Amino acid sequence: MGFLDKLRGALVGEQVDYSALIKDGAVVVDVRTKEEFRSGHVKGSKNFPLQTLGNKVKELKGKTVVLVCRSGARASQAQRMLANNGITAHNAGAWQNI
């Protein structure tokens, strides 16, 4: 499956097995603020607030990323940013989904 096929699948709501991605080494990145992250988060996740995510692109290169936030809106913005930098990223929506 090529990149465009994957993108097309994501746009039409293809189901992603986030547990399998994480088991296979995907990095969970929570793009909420530090304060929100401290109030609860996925065990083992990294907190890279959306406004600072651009500074973490080098660190994420070559990795599969599962993005979370409060509702999925910021994770969607982060997904576009990472995709524009050649990083495979999935928007899992709210952090409680993982």
N, C-alpha and C positions, 0 to 999 in steps of 0.2 A: 504494500500500500504506500503510495507516494504522499508527499507533503500536502498537496492539494486535496487528495482524498481524505486525509486525516482532518484537515481544516473543515472540509465540507461536512464530515461526520460530526464534528464538534458543533457546527452551526445548526445542524438538524437535531441535536439533542442525543447524540450517541452516548450510550451508557459507558462510563469509565469505571474500572475497578480500582479505586484509589488504594485500597488495602494491598492489592497485588503490586501496584506501582511502588508503594512505600517499602514493601517486603523486598522488592528488586532493587532498592537503593535510592528511590526518589527522595528528594529533600522537601520537607514541608516548610513553606515560608508563610508566615502570618504577617500581613501587611498593615495591620492595625497599629495604632499608636502604642508607645511603650506602656502607657497607663492602662489601655484596654487589654494589652497582652498580660499585664500583671494580674488582672482580675480573673484570668482563666485562659488556658491555651492547651493546644495539643502537646502531649508529652514528647519531648525531643525536637519540637519545631524551633525554627529560627525566627526571630522577630526583626524583620527589615521593614520598618514603616514605609508606606508608599512613597512619601516625599524623599526618602533616602535610597530607594531601591536602585536607582541609576548608578549609585556608587558601589553596588554589589554585583554588577554584571560580570566582571572578571571572575569573581568567586563562584558564580553559578554556571559559567561556560562549561559545556560538556556534560551537564547534569540534567536529569529530568526533575522538574519542579512541580510540586502540588501547592497551589496558592489558596489561602483562606483569609477571611476577614470577618466582619460582623454579619454581612448579608450577601456578599458576592460581588458587590459593585466595585469596590476597590481592587478586589482580586481580578476582576475583568480588565480593569485599566492596567494592572501589573502584567497580566497575561499578554496583552497587546505589546507592552513595552519590551518584555522579554522575547517575545516572538520576533519583534523587529531587530533584535540583537542575536537571532539565531538560536535561541534557547527554547527547548521543548518545555512548555508550561501548561498546566491544567488548572482551571478554575473549579475548585471544589465547593465554592460558596462559603457558607457560614462555617466557622471553625468547629462547631459541634457536629458537623457532618462527617468528620474524620474519626 
